[in-house]
Amino acid sequence: MSYAALKMIHVFSVALSYLLFFLRGIWMAQGSAMLRRRWTRITPHVVDTVLLTSAIALAVTLGQDPIHSAWLGAKVTGLLFYIGLGMMALRFGGTRRARIAYWISAQCVFLYIVLVALTKNPMVLS
């Protein structure tokens, strides 16, 4: 598959993944039953699998790895924080107020990841 096709799949998956996370966060804050729907529980995992697969394929295609590419390492580290905060927001956060705080924090980390991806600079916020 070409680099352009991989990148398009990756960018589309990023947008869809974030949209689903944002929507689930709104539903969490509202206490909506939509969070318990089957598609709501399955679709994000499918999208995130495509996202991760395309990310790995892009890294292999470009010959980059997170150990030798500071910006890619920052994205991977940010992703781990984003996943942890997302889990706290949507599953393990305790109170509704704490879950909303985790959800907002996860979005800040997501923004950092996107900025690093666009600038190829892990110090984008400095």
N, C-alpha and C positions, 0 to 999 in steps of 0.2 A: 504494500500500500504506500502511496506517495506521502511525503512529508505534509503537503498541503491538506490532504484528506485526513490524515491523523490529527493535525492541528485543528481542523474544523470540527471533527468529532469531539476532541478534547474541550474546545471552547464551548461548544453546544452543551456538552455534559456538565461543565462547570456551571453554566447559566441555569440549566434545568435542576441540578443538584441544589443550588442556592435557592431557587424559587420554591422547591419542595420544602427545604428547611425553613424558609421564611414563613410559608403557609402553615406548616405544622406548628411553628412558634406562635403564630396568631391564634390558631385553634387551641393550643395549650393555654394561652393567656385567657381565652374565653371559656375554657372548660368544655369545649365542643366534643361531641361524640364522634366527629369525623376522624379523630385520632385513632379510634378503635376499628375503623373500616379496614378490610383486608388489603385493598389496593394501597392505602396510606402506609401500611406497615411493610409491604413488599416492594413497591415501586422505587423508593429511595435506595434500597439495596441494589437493585438492578442497575439504576442510573450510576450509582457510585462505583459499581464493578466496572462498567464501561469507562467511567472517568479514570479510575486507577489503571486499567489496562491500556488506555490510550496514553496516559502519562508515562508509563513504563516504555511503551513502544516509541514514544517521542524521544525519551532519554537515550534509548538504545540507538535509534536512528541518528541522533546527533552525536553519539559517542560521549555523552556526559553522565556523570554520576554525582550524587549528593555529597560525596566525600571530597571530591576535587573541584567541584563547582560551588562556590560559596552561596550564590543565589539559589541554586537548586536545593542545597542543604537547608537554607532558610525556609524554603517552601515546604520541604518535608517536615521540618520541625514545627512550622506553623500549622501544617495539616494535623499533626499529632495533637497539638493544643486545641485546634478546632474540633476534632473528633471528641476529645475529652469534655470540652465545654458543651458540645452538642448533646452528648450522653447525659450530662448533668441537667441540661435544660429540658430535655424531653423524657427522661426516665428517672433519674436518681436525685434530683435537686431538692427534695424535701418540700419546702413551702413553695407556694405559687410565686411569691415575691423573689425567692432565691432562684427559681427556675427562670423567671423573666430576666434576672440579672445575668445568669449564665448565657441565656439566649442572646442578649445584647452584646455580651463579651465575645461570644462566638462570632458574631457578625463583624466586630472590630478586627478580630484575627483574620477572618475571611478577606476583609478589605486589605489588610497587610499582605496576605498571600497574593492577591490580585496585583497589588502595586509592585511587589517584588517580581512577579512574572512579567509585568509590562516594562519595567525598568532594568531588569536583570541585576538589580542592586539590593543586597540584603539590608543595607543601611538607609533604605528609602525614607525612613521616618526621622533620620537625624538631621 
